[in-house]
C-alpha cells in the first residue's frame, strides 16, 4: 500500500455465480481516489449488491483484480482478508445491522476489536466518536435508540477504525426524505472529516444529486463488454 | 470488548435457554459426583461398622439380618439367646472378648444397647480406635447410661440428666415407657463414625430388670417395683454376642478364626457370622446397583451434552445476522468458530460448577438420611480428583457438543445473512 494508491481500484473484474454463463459483474476499469465520494447507481438486480460484496472480499471474483488501498484484497487468504477488511473498509447497511443487546458504545467498540487500535483506546475512542455524532446515550442499546440515532451509531461504527473506504449500502432506504437528507449529510461529512473514500449505492434520485461523481453499474458493465 | 465478552453477551441474551441448559448439566454432574462420593465413603462407613469384632453371634436365622440388626440397629432382634447359652459359648473358646448385647429398648426412637462394661473396655467401635468420651465417664452402676455422640447431638441430653427408656422400639408391636425406672446419664461418647453413635448404652442388668418387671406385672398387676434380685434365669436373655479371637500384637486376623467360626456354625441354636463377610456381600449387591446409577448418571450427562448442542443449534438461526455483521467487521471464520465453542464450553463449565455445589449439598442430605435410617456415619467428602475429572470431562463434553453449532456458525454465508447488501 502506498500513499498514491487509490482507495479503490478495479481492473478487468468479472464475476459469475456458479452455473451462470453470463457474468453479473464485468468492469474493465474503475478507480475511486482516496477521500473521494462516488455514487453507484443501478436498478434492482443490477449487481450492486454483488459488487459491494466483491469489494468487501466477501465474494471472490471469477477473474480480474480489486484493490483497496493498493492491496488486492482477494490475494489475501482467510483470516488475513477478514482483518484487512475490518481495518480498511467500513460498511453502513441499509438496515444498520447493529448488534442487539450491545450498547451504542459496544457496537462501535466491536468494530475496533479487529483493528490494530490498542484495546485501552477502544472505549474512549468510541465514546468520543459517538459524542461527536450527537449520541448523548452511549449506554443505550439499539432497541432504546430512535431510527436516526441508530443510523448515527452505524456511521460511527463504519468510521471507527479510520477506514480507507466506506461502503454505504442504500443508507437512506428505510428513512423518510427529511431524515434521509440528515443521514446523508452525516455520512458524507463524517467520511470527509475522517478522510475515508465513500462509495454509496442508492435508488433515491435525491441522494444521486448529492454526488458529483456518479457511475451507473450497467454503464460500467457495458464499457467493459465493448472494450 | 473482546471475544469473551461477546460470548458472555450472547449467553445473557438467551438467559432462559442458558439457565435451563446449565441446570440440566448441573443435575447430571451432581448425580454423578454424589454417587461417586457416596460410593467410596459408604463402603468405608459400612466397613467401620463392625469395629474390631471377628464374629457376631445371634439367634437370628439370616446372617445378613443378624449383621444389620445386631450392628447397624436396623431392627430390634426378635430371637434371643439364653444366658446359659452365652456362658457356654463364652467358655467354649479362648476369646479375646465375648461381649453380651441385648437390644429391644429405645429412647425417643433411638436404639438402646444393653451390655457389659467390656463393651467399652475391650471392644473398639472403629478398628484401632478405642472408645473415648467427650464428657463424663462410662457406666458403673446398674442405672447408669452412656449415650452416643449423635444421640447427645440429636436430643440435647447432658451428663447428669435422668431419662426413662421405652420397652420396645415402637417400630413393631406396642411400646411403653418405664417411667418407674430412671437412668442417669453419666457419659457422652465421642464420635466414632460407627452405628453406635446413635445408640444409648445401658447395663445388661438394668435391661433385664425392665423385662422382669413386665413379666411380674403380667403375673400380678399389683407387683411391687422390680429390683435386680427379682431377675430370674428366664429374664436373662441377650440378642447377640460381639466376639473376637486372640491375635498376635499388631495383627487383626488369626488362623484360629476359621476353625472357631466353623465350630460355632455347627450349633443349631445360634448363628455365628463374620460381619466383614456379610458387609462384603452387602457391598457386592450395592455395587451392582450403584453401577446402574452411575451408568444412568453418565447417560444423563450425555443427554445434557445433547441439550447444549440443541440449545446452540436452535439459536444459530437467530444469530446468523450477528455472526455476519461480526464477519463484515473483520472477524475471521476461525474466531467465530472458537466463540461458539467457548460458549458451549461455558455452558458446560457453568453447569459443572453448579453441579459441584449441588453435589456438596446433596451429599450432606444423603449422608444425613443414611445416618438417620441406617446409622451409617458417612463423611461425604467429594474427592478433589473426582471433582476435577468430572468438571474437565463436562467442559470437554460441552465443547464436543458445540462442534456442530460452531460449524454452522463457521459456514454462515455473510451475503445471505445480510441481504440486502448493496
Interface residues (C-beta under 8 A of the other chain):
Chain A: X48 X49 X50 X51 X52 X53 X56 X58 X59 X78 X79 X82 X83 X84 X85 X86 X87 X91 X93 X94 X97 X99 X100 X101 X102 X106 X109 X110 X111 X112 X113 X114 X115 X119 X122 X157 X167 X169 X170 X201
Chain B: X1 X2 X3 X6 X9 X12 X13 X321 X322 X324 X325 X326 X327 X328 X329 X330 X331 X332 X333 X334 X335 X414 X415 X418 X419 X420 X421 X422
